[in-house]
Amino acid sequence: MSQSFPARLWNASLLHADTYEEVEADPSSIRQAVLVVFLAALAGGVGSWWLHAVHRGIPTSVALVPVILEVLEPLVLWVGGSFFSYMVGATFLRGPETETDFAEVLRTVGFAFAPGMLRIFGFGLPAFQGVLGLGDSEVPRIVFNTGLEIWVLITGIVAVRQALDFTTARAVGTYGSAYLLLYLVVMGLSTALG
């Protein structure tokens, strides 16, 4: 029996392998995966807008730069990370059980961004601290956002493990290699265009 969308979000966030297996096997879940990534991007954009334009009073023209970057980050990481995970995992690190296609990796990695929908709260922490009279330290925001990024990283490893039918160690190697390749491409493009 198929889980509801909220149940998939919850269980993907809690690293339930069966949820990733269900998403991998359900081609129609690509719409839900797109929605998960879109919501994570929106949460980052709204949170960044709140922090920079509203809380800090930065002019709109300047505040738009971090907002755009926060919106683009999950989208680029999803598509690029999925592509390179598929490329590395289905070729170089292919295991005896590996039987997949790019769409399966795209769907599972999309659901790995479910914890990213909490990004809006990380950006709101400084304002919340101010309301409670706890000062305006950036440390809680940095700690929260770093923890959230680690959580998304771990859900991504589980997603790749399930999509490529890997051991956890092979999934860590695949995901690490994929993000190194993505980093090199992004840095190369920014150097060429910059």
N, C-alpha and C positions, 0 to 999 in steps of 0.2 A: 504494500500500500504506500502511495506517495505521500510525503509529508507536505504540510501547508508551507507557504512561503515564510511566514514568521518562524515556524518550527525549523525550517532549513537554515534561516539566519542564525537562530539561537544555537542550534546544534553544530553548525559550521564554526561558529565562534568558540564553542567548547571543544573543538577538535574531534568531533565524532566522525570516525572513519566511514561509518555506514552512510552518513549524509553525503559525504564526498563521492562515495560509490554510486549513490542514487542520482546525484547530479551528473556524474560522468555518463551514466547509462541513459539519461533522459535528454534527448536532443532539444526538446522544447524548453528546457531550463535555461537556454542561452539568453532568453529575454529577461529572466530573473537575474542572471549573472550580470547582464548589462545594467539592470536597475540597481543592483548592489554597488557596483563600481560608481555609477552615477550618484547615488546617495552618499557614498564616502567622499566623492569629489565635492558635492554640494555642501556637505558638513564642513569640509576643510575651507571652502570658499567663504561660507557664511561666518564661520568662526574667525577666519583671518580678517574679514571685513569688520567684524565686531571689535576685535582687538586693535586693529590699526586705525580705522576711521572713526569709530565711536569712542572706544575707551582712551586711546592715545591722542585723538584729535588730529591725526595726520591728514593733510589735504587729500581729497578724493583721487586726484591724478597720481599721487605718489602711492596711496594705499592700494590702488588697483594692481600694481605689479605683484606684491605678495599674494593677493587674492587670486590672480590668474595662475600663478605658480602652484598654489595650493589646489586649485581645480584641476590643472593639467597633470599633476604628479600621479594620482591614482590611475588615470587613463593611460598615461605613458607606461607606467610600471605594469599595468595589467596586460596591455597588448604586447609590449616589448618583452616583458618577463615571461609571458606565456609562449611567445614565439621562440625565444632562446631556450627556454626549458624544454620545449618540444624538440627543438633542433638538437640540443645536447643529449637529452634523455632518450630520444628515439633512435639516435645514431651512435654517438661515442660511448655513452654509459648504458646502453640498452642491456636489459637483463633478459634472462630466459623466459620470464613471464610477461614481458612488455608487449602489449598489443594495444595501440592507441592511435588517435589522430589528433590534429591540432585543435579541432573543435572541442574535444573532450578536455584537453588541457585548459583551453580558454574558459570553459564552463566552471571547472573546479577552482581554478585560480581566481576567477571572478568572485566566487563565494568566499574565498579567503579574505576578501576585503571587508567582510561583514563587521569586524570590530572597528574598522575605519570610520564607521558612521558615528562613533563617539568622538571624533576629532573636534567637533564643535565645542565640546565641553572643555577640552584642553586650552583652547584659545580664550574661553570665557573665565578661566580661573583667576587671572589678575583682577578683573572687575568684581568678581564674587568676593575675593579677599578684601577688596576695598570697602564693599558694603558691610562686611563683618568686622571691619576695623583691624584686619590682620596685616596691613601693609600692602605694598605693591611689588613684592618680590617675584622675580621671574622663575625662581627655582621650582615651585610646584608645577608650573606650566611645562617647564622643560622635562621634569621627571615624569609627569603624566604622559606627555607626547612621546617621550622616549620609550616608556613602557608600552604604549599603544603601538608604536612602530615595531617593537620586538614581538608583540602579540600577533600582528599582521604577518610578520616574517615567519613565525612558527606555523600559523594557519596556512601560509603559502607552501611551506615544506610538506605539511600533511596533504595538501591538495595535490601537489606534484607526486608525492608518494602513491596516492590512491589512483591518480590518472594514469601513471606510468607503471603501476603494479611493481613498485620498487621496495627495497628495504629502506629504512629511515636513513641509513648512512649514504646510500646511493642518491636518495632524494636531496639530502643536504648538499652533496657534491654537485648535483645537477642544478639546484636552485642557486647555489653560490656561483657556479660557473656562468649561469644565465645572467645573473645580475652584474657580474664582472663584465661580461660582453656588452650588456646594455649600458653600463657606465662608460665603457670605452667608446661606444657609438655616440652617446650623448656628448661626452667631452670632445670627441673628434668633430662632431657637428658644430658645437659651440665655438671651438677654436677656428674652424673653417669659416663660420659665419661672423665671428666676432672680430 
